[in-house]
């Protein structure tokens, strides 16, 4: 399993709109990709901005490449999201998953 980590910042006034877009449109589309296993979305206030961290899980690097293309480290950020963000990582970071929670309740 491979984890794809990506971060972005937005103004507090855009944070709720970005979260709605991310959870309501962007992630549901991405979750349909072959080999996608879902994501953790983290949010916190930092100074005068709101930071989002997305940790997406994929079955393999091949599954990530099928979604993101051969240049798979380049961030995939829809234009609708770009309008709400102050800045974002231009690349995603990938990790081999070595452990994960046995139980996650929200």
OpenMM code with the backbone's topology and positions (N, CA, C; nanometers):
from openmm import Vec3, app, unit

residues = "UNK UNK UNK UNK UNK UNK UNK UNK UNK UNK UNK UNK UNK UNK UNK UNK UNK UNK UNK UNK UNK UNK UNK UNK UNK UNK UNK UNK UNK UNK UNK UNK UNK UNK UNK UNK UNK UNK UNK UNK UNK UNK UNK UNK UNK UNK UNK UNK UNK UNK UNK UNK UNK UNK UNK UNK UNK UNK UNK UNK UNK UNK UNK UNK UNK UNK UNK UNK UNK UNK UNK UNK UNK UNK UNK UNK UNK UNK UNK UNK UNK UNK UNK UNK UNK UNK UNK UNK UNK UNK UNK UNK UNK UNK UNK UNK UNK UNK UNK UNK UNK UNK UNK UNK UNK UNK".split()
positions = [
    Vec3(0.0852, -0.1172, 0.0000),
    Vec3(0.0000, 0.0000, 0.0000),
    Vec3(0.0895, 0.1231, 0.0000),
    Vec3(0.0469, 0.2261, -0.0751),
    Vec3(0.1211, 0.3507, -0.0867),
    Vec3(0.0338, 0.4653, -0.0376),
    Vec3(0.0937, 0.5551, 0.0400),
    Vec3(0.0276, 0.6752, 0.0870),
    Vec3(0.0752, 0.7935, 0.0033),
    Vec3(-0.0176, 0.8767, -0.0393),
    Vec3(0.0127, 0.9983, -0.1162),
    Vec3(-0.0242, 1.1164, -0.0282),
    Vec3(0.0756, 1.1946, 0.0130),
    Vec3(0.0550, 1.3058, 0.1052),
    Vec3(0.0673, 1.4376, 0.0306),
    Vec3(-0.0260, 1.5291, 0.0589),
    Vec3(-0.0298, 1.6585, -0.0091),
    Vec3(-0.0851, 1.7621, 0.0874),
    Vec3(-0.0323, 1.8866, 0.0804),
    Vec3(-0.0756, 1.9921, 0.1715),
    Vec3(-0.1134, 2.1185, 0.0956),
    Vec3(-0.2055, 2.1954, 0.1561),
    Vec3(-0.2491, 2.3223, 0.0978),
    Vec3(-0.2875, 2.4188, 0.2090),
    Vec3(-0.2818, 2.5475, 0.1775),
    Vec3(-0.3227, 2.6531, 0.2694),
    Vec3(-0.4288, 2.7385, 0.2037),
    Vec3(-0.5226, 2.7872, 0.2855),
    Vec3(-0.6210, 2.8813, 0.2334),
    Vec3(-0.6549, 2.9839, 0.3413),
    Vec3(-0.7160, 3.0918, 0.2977),
    Vec3(-0.7623, 3.1937, 0.3910),
    Vec3(-0.8762, 3.1353, 0.4735),
    Vec3(-0.8878, 3.1780, 0.6000),
    Vec3(-0.9989, 3.1272, 0.6824),
    Vec3(-1.1355, 3.1468, 0.6169),
    Vec3(-1.1506, 3.2543, 0.5417),
    Vec3(-1.2791, 3.2816, 0.4762),
    Vec3(-1.3108, 3.1806, 0.3651),
    Vec3(-1.2096, 3.1098, 0.3149),
    Vec3(-1.2306, 3.0088, 0.2100),
    Vec3(-1.2266, 2.8656, 0.2619),
    Vec3(-1.1915, 2.8474, 0.3885),
    Vec3(-1.1665, 2.7127, 0.4413),
    Vec3(-1.2895, 2.6226, 0.4351),
    Vec3(-1.4034, 2.6709, 0.4775),
    Vec3(-1.5232, 2.5858, 0.4762),
    Vec3(-1.5651, 2.5514, 0.3334),
    Vec3(-1.5560, 2.6490, 0.2421),
    Vec3(-1.5912, 2.6233, 0.1023),
    Vec3(-1.4954, 2.5213, 0.0409),
    Vec3(-1.3665, 2.5339, 0.0714),
    Vec3(-1.2707, 2.4369, 0.0180),
    Vec3(-1.2981, 2.2978, 0.0743),
    Vec3(-1.3248, 2.2887, 0.2035),
    Vec3(-1.3527, 2.1584, 0.2635),
    Vec3(-1.4770, 2.0945, 0.2013),
    Vec3(-1.5809, 2.1736, 0.1776),
    Vec3(-1.7013, 2.1199, 0.1132),
    Vec3(-1.6694, 2.0681, -0.0272),
    Vec3(-1.5905, 2.1447, -0.1017),
    Vec3(-1.5520, 2.1023, -0.2362),
    Vec3(-1.4689, 1.9745, -0.2309),
    Vec3(-1.3728, 1.9706, -0.1410),
    Vec3(-1.2843, 1.8551, -0.1273),
    Vec3(-1.3629, 1.7292, -0.0907),
    Vec3(-1.4469, 1.7400, 0.0123),
    Vec3(-1.5214, 1.6237, 0.0609),
    Vec3(-1.6409, 1.5872, -0.0271),
    Vec3(-1.7003, 1.6874, -0.0902),
    Vec3(-1.8213, 1.6629, -0.1668),
    Vec3(-1.8011, 1.6302, -0.3131),
    Vec3(-1.6889, 1.6770, -0.3720),
    Vec3(-1.6679, 1.6560, -0.5152),
    Vec3(-1.5337, 1.5920, -0.5487),
    Vec3(-1.4254, 1.6510, -0.4995),
    Vec3(-1.2915, 1.6075, -0.5406),
    Vec3(-1.2626, 1.4649, -0.4948),
    Vec3(-1.2757, 1.4391, -0.3653),
    Vec3(-1.2437, 1.3055, -0.3151),
    Vec3(-1.3388, 1.1977, -0.3660),
    Vec3(-1.4703, 1.2217, -0.3740),
    Vec3(-1.5566, 1.1175, -0.4296),
    Vec3(-1.5189, 1.0788, -0.5733),
    Vec3(-1.4755, 1.1755, -0.6536),
    Vec3(-1.4299, 1.1430, -0.7895),
    Vec3(-1.3030, 1.0597, -0.7848),
    Vec3(-1.2088, 1.1025, -0.7020),
    Vec3(-1.0818, 1.0314, -0.6922),
    Vec3(-1.1013, 0.8912, -0.6352),
    Vec3(-1.1930, 0.8769, -0.5423),
    Vec3(-1.2178, 0.7461, -0.4810),
    Vec3(-1.2670, 0.6426, -0.5810),
    Vec3(-1.3122, 0.6865, -0.6977),
    Vec3(-1.3570, 0.5938, -0.8014),
    Vec3(-1.2404, 0.5377, -0.8824),
    Vec3(-1.1218, 0.5960, -0.8666),
    Vec3(-1.0054, 0.5488, -0.9420),
    Vec3(-0.9694, 0.4068, -0.8988),
    Vec3(-0.9318, 0.3260, -0.9941),
    Vec3(-0.8916, 0.1880, -0.9668),
    Vec3(-0.7747, 0.1860, -0.8694),
    Vec3(-0.7867, 0.1112, -0.7620),
    Vec3(-0.6791, 0.0990, -0.6647),
    Vec3(-0.6779, 0.2055, -0.5561),
    Vec3(-0.7713, 0.2990, -0.5619),
    Vec3(-0.7804, 0.4017, -0.4576),
    Vec3(-0.8523, 0.3422, -0.3366),
    Vec3(-0.7978, 0.3640, -0.2181),
    Vec3(-0.8530, 0.3043, -0.0963),
    Vec3(-0.9084, 0.4071, 0.0016),
    Vec3(-0.9218, 0.5330, -0.0416),
    Vec3(-0.9763, 0.6366, 0.0442),
    Vec3(-0.8696, 0.7284, 0.0988),
    Vec3(-0.9131, 0.8250, 0.1805),
    Vec3(-0.8208, 0.9282, 0.2278),
    Vec3(-0.8544, 0.9740, 0.3682),
    Vec3(-0.7515, 1.0234, 0.4349),
    Vec3(-0.7661, 1.1012, 0.5572),
    Vec3(-0.7539, 1.2474, 0.5176),
    Vec3(-0.8416, 1.3325, 0.5699),
    Vec3(-0.8319, 1.4770, 0.5484),
    Vec3(-0.8119, 1.5405, 0.6844),
    Vec3(-0.7027, 1.6145, 0.6976),
    Vec3(-0.6669, 1.6807, 0.8230),
    Vec3(-0.6765, 1.8316, 0.8035),
    Vec3(-0.7213, 1.9013, 0.9075),
    Vec3(-0.7388, 2.0468, 0.8993),
    Vec3(-0.6923, 2.1102, 1.0295),
    Vec3(-0.6207, 2.2219, 1.0152),
    Vec3(-0.5801, 2.2964, 1.1342),
    Vec3(-0.5588, 2.4421, 1.0985),
    Vec3(-0.5748, 2.5288, 1.2003),
    Vec3(-0.5458, 2.6710, 1.1834),
    Vec3(-0.3984, 2.6934, 1.2096),
    Vec3(-0.3340, 2.7685, 1.1198),
    Vec3(-0.1921, 2.7999, 1.1307),
    Vec3(-0.1767, 2.9491, 1.1049),
    Vec3(-0.1347, 3.0219, 1.2091),
    Vec3(-0.1195, 3.1672, 1.1969),
    Vec3(-0.2508, 3.2250, 1.1430),
    Vec3(-0.2475, 3.2892, 1.0266),
    Vec3(-0.3680, 3.3513, 0.9697),
    Vec3(-0.4253, 3.2713, 0.8535),
    Vec3(-0.3944, 3.1419, 0.8479),
    Vec3(-0.4429, 3.0576, 0.7397),
    Vec3(-0.4952, 2.9259, 0.7957),
    Vec3(-0.5560, 2.8486, 0.7095),
    Vec3(-0.6027, 2.7154, 0.7448),
    Vec3(-0.5276, 2.6167, 0.6559),
    Vec3(-0.4663, 2.5171, 0.7195),
    Vec3(-0.3899, 2.4164, 0.6468),
    Vec3(-0.4722, 2.2888, 0.6343),
    Vec3(-0.4687, 2.2312, 0.5153),
    Vec3(-0.5290, 2.1013, 0.4898),
    Vec3(-0.4183, 2.0047, 0.4507),
    Vec3(-0.4241, 1.8854, 0.5048),
    Vec3(-0.3338, 1.7778, 0.4672),
    Vec3(-0.4216, 1.6614, 0.4224),
    Vec3(-0.3921, 1.6096, 0.3038),
    Vec3(-0.4666, 1.4954, 0.2516),
    Vec3(-0.3702, 1.3781, 0.2422),
    Vec3(-0.4058, 1.2693, 0.3082),
    Vec3(-0.3277, 1.1462, 0.3034),
    Vec3(-0.4151, 1.0435, 0.2324),
    Vec3(-0.3830, 1.0192, 0.1072),
    Vec3(-0.4620, 0.9281, 0.0256),
    Vec3(-0.3935, 0.7929, 0.0209),
    Vec3(-0.4698, 0.6875, 0.0262),
    Vec3(-0.4149, 0.5523, 0.0236),
    Vec3(-0.4471, 0.4840, -0.1086),
    Vec3(-0.3455, 0.4214, -0.1665),
    Vec3(-0.3600, 0.3488, -0.2923),
    Vec3(-0.3018, 0.2096, -0.2765),
    Vec3(-0.3541, 0.1158, -0.3533),
    Vec3(-0.3059, -0.0228, -0.3477),
    Vec3(-0.1603, -0.0344, -0.3917),
    Vec3(-0.1183, 0.0500, -0.4878),
    Vec3(0.0160, 0.0375, -0.5433),
    Vec3(0.0580, 0.1666, -0.6116),
    Vec3(0.1848, 0.1752, -0.6444),
    Vec3(0.2360, 0.2884, -0.7205),
    Vec3(0.1744, 0.2894, -0.8609),
    Vec3(0.1502, 0.1734, -0.9161),
    Vec3(0.0844, 0.1662, -1.0467),
    Vec3(-0.0549, 0.2290, -1.0421),
    Vec3(-0.1266, 0.2100, -0.9332),
    Vec3(-0.2590, 0.2705, -0.9185),
    Vec3(-0.2481, 0.4229, -0.9134),
    Vec3(-0.1456, 0.4742, -0.8475),
    Vec3(-0.1238, 0.6193, -0.8430),
    Vec3(-0.0915, 0.6709, -0.9830),
    Vec3(-0.0058, 0.6004, -1.0542),
    Vec3(0.0304, 0.6420, -1.1900),
    Vec3(-0.0909, 0.6392, -1.2829),
    Vec3(-0.1799, 0.5435, -1.2642),
    Vec3(-0.3012, 0.5370, -1.3462),
    Vec3(-0.3879, 0.6600, -1.3219),
    Vec3(-0.3894, 0.7102, -1.1984),
    Vec3(-0.4672, 0.8286, -1.1634),
    Vec3(-0.3950, 0.9572, -1.2030),
    Vec3(-0.2664, 0.9690, -1.1675),
    Vec3(-0.1932, 1.0947, -1.1808),
    Vec3(-0.1083, 1.1047, -1.3072),
    Vec3(-0.0837, 0.9929, -1.3753),
    Vec3(-0.0007, 0.9951, -1.4948),
    Vec3(0.1422, 0.9555, -1.4637),
    Vec3(0.2236, 0.9523, -1.5683),
    Vec3(0.3633, 0.9105, -1.5525),
    Vec3(0.4409, 1.0028, -1.4589),
    Vec3(0.4083, 1.1331, -1.4617),
    Vec3(0.4708, 1.2288, -1.3700),
    Vec3(0.3874, 1.2317, -1.2419),
    Vec3(0.3790, 1.1159, -1.1777),
    Vec3(0.2838, 1.0936, -1.0681),
    Vec3(0.3083, 1.1782, -0.9441),
    Vec3(0.4275, 1.2366, -0.9297),
    Vec3(0.4532, 1.3202, -0.8126),
    Vec3(0.3912, 1.4596, -0.8255),
    Vec3(0.3558, 1.5002, -0.9463),
    Vec3(0.2923, 1.6300, -0.9664),
    Vec3(0.1528, 1.6285, -0.9044),
    Vec3(0.1221, 1.7320, -0.8277),
    Vec3(-0.0090, 1.7414, -0.7620),
    Vec3(-0.1204, 1.7534, -0.8663),
    Vec3(-0.2313, 1.6895, -0.8375),
    Vec3(-0.3495, 1.6980, -0.9225),
    Vec3(-0.4501, 1.7833, -0.8463),
    Vec3(-0.4649, 1.9108, -0.8897),
    Vec3(-0.5495, 2.0067, -0.8189),
    Vec3(-0.6454, 2.0700, -0.9192),
    Vec3(-0.7746, 2.0399, -0.9093),
    Vec3(-0.8712, 2.0968, -1.0040),
    Vec3(-0.8759, 2.2497, -0.9953),
    Vec3(-0.9113, 2.3137, -1.1050),
    Vec3(-0.9175, 2.4610, -1.1078),
    Vec3(-1.0170, 2.5149, -1.0048),
    Vec3(-1.1246, 2.4421, -0.9790),
    Vec3(-1.2221, 2.4865, -0.8787),
    Vec3(-1.1596, 2.4934, -0.7399),
    Vec3(-1.0654, 2.4056, -0.7116),
    Vec3(-0.9949, 2.4076, -0.5830),
    Vec3(-0.8880, 2.5155, -0.5819),
    Vec3(-0.8175, 2.5314, -0.6919),
    Vec3(-0.7111, 2.6328, -0.7000),
    Vec3(-0.7626, 2.7716, -0.6669),
    Vec3(-0.8857, 2.8016, -0.7074),
    Vec3(-0.9438, 2.9342, -0.6816),
    Vec3(-0.9612, 2.9621, -0.5325),
    Vec3(-0.9745, 2.8572, -0.4526),
    Vec3(-0.9988, 2.8746, -0.3090),
    Vec3(-0.8716, 2.8686, -0.2252),
    Vec3(-0.7623, 2.8222, -0.2840),
    Vec3(-0.6385, 2.8010, -0.2086),
    Vec3(-0.5440, 2.9200, -0.2212),
    Vec3(-0.4759, 2.9521, -0.1106),
    Vec3(-0.3724, 3.0554, -0.1125),
    Vec3(-0.2424, 2.9980, -0.1676),
    Vec3(-0.2139, 2.8733, -0.1328),
    Vec3(-0.0949, 2.8038, -0.1825),
    Vec3(-0.1155, 2.6547, -0.1629),
    Vec3(-0.0361, 2.5765, -0.2372),
    Vec3(-0.0431, 2.4315, -0.2215),
    Vec3(0.0859, 2.3698, -0.2713),
    Vec3(0.1129, 2.2495, -0.2221),
    Vec3(0.2289, 2.1740, -0.2679),
    Vec3(0.2132, 2.1453, -0.4167),
    Vec3(0.3174, 2.1713, -0.4912),
    Vec3(0.3149, 2.1429, -0.6344),
    Vec3(0.3352, 1.9938, -0.6615),
    Vec3(0.3894, 1.9253, -0.5614),
    Vec3(0.4110, 1.7815, -0.5745),
    Vec3(0.3528, 1.7102, -0.4531),
    Vec3(0.3217, 1.5841, -0.4726),
    Vec3(0.2772, 1.4984, -0.3634),
    Vec3(0.3945, 1.4106, -0.3228),
    Vec3(0.3958, 1.3727, -0.1964),
    Vec3(0.4998, 1.2860, -0.1426),
    Vec3(0.4399, 1.1475, -0.1214),
    Vec3(0.5167, 1.0453, -0.1539),
    Vec3(0.4671, 0.9080, -0.1457),
    Vec3(0.5475, 0.8265, -0.0449),
    Vec3(0.4766, 0.7437, 0.0302),
    Vec3(0.5372, 0.6602, 0.1333),
    Vec3(0.4820, 0.5189, 0.1230),
    Vec3(0.5648, 0.4206, 0.1532),
    Vec3(0.5158, 0.2847, 0.1735),
    Vec3(0.4470, 0.2820, 0.3089),
    Vec3(0.3271, 0.2283, 0.3154),
    Vec3(0.2542, 0.2185, 0.4423),
    Vec3(0.3042, 0.0946, 0.5156),
    Vec3(0.3504, 0.1136, 0.6382),
    Vec3(0.4058, 0.0050, 0.7184),
    Vec3(0.3145, -0.0377, 0.8327),
    Vec3(0.2224, 0.0508, 0.8701),
    Vec3(0.1246, 0.0179, 0.9748),
    Vec3(0.0049, 0.1094, 0.9559),
    Vec3(-0.1085, 0.0644, 1.0035),
    Vec3(-0.2289, 0.1454, 0.9971),
    Vec3(-0.3204, 0.1081, 1.1135),
    Vec3(-0.4157, 0.1978, 1.1462),
    Vec3(-0.5041, 0.1669, 1.2583),
    Vec3(-0.5868, 0.0424, 1.2310),
    Vec3(-0.6086, -0.0337, 1.3354),
    Vec3(-0.6950, -0.1505, 1.3235),
    Vec3(-0.8414, -0.1096, 1.3291),
    Vec3(-0.8654, -0.0007, 1.3990),
    Vec3(-1.0037, 0.0437, 1.4159),
    Vec3(-1.0066, 0.1947, 1.4117),
    Vec3(-1.0911, 0.2486, 1.3293),
    Vec3(-1.1078, 0.3932, 1.3200),
    Vec3(-1.2554, 0.4240, 1.3296),
    Vec3(-1.2948, 0.4955, 1.4340),
    Vec3(-1.4335, 0.5388, 1.4512),
    Vec3(-1.4353, 0.6916, 1.4473),
    Vec3(-1.5347, 0.7448, 1.3806),
    Vec3(-1.5496, 0.8911, 1.3775),
    Vec3(-1.6898, 0.9283, 1.4131),
] * unit.nanometer
topology = app.Topology()
chain = topology.addChain("A")
for resn in residues:
    res = topology.addResidue(resn, chain)
    for name in ("N", "CA", "C"):
        topology.addAtom(name, app.Element.getBySymbol(name[0]), res)
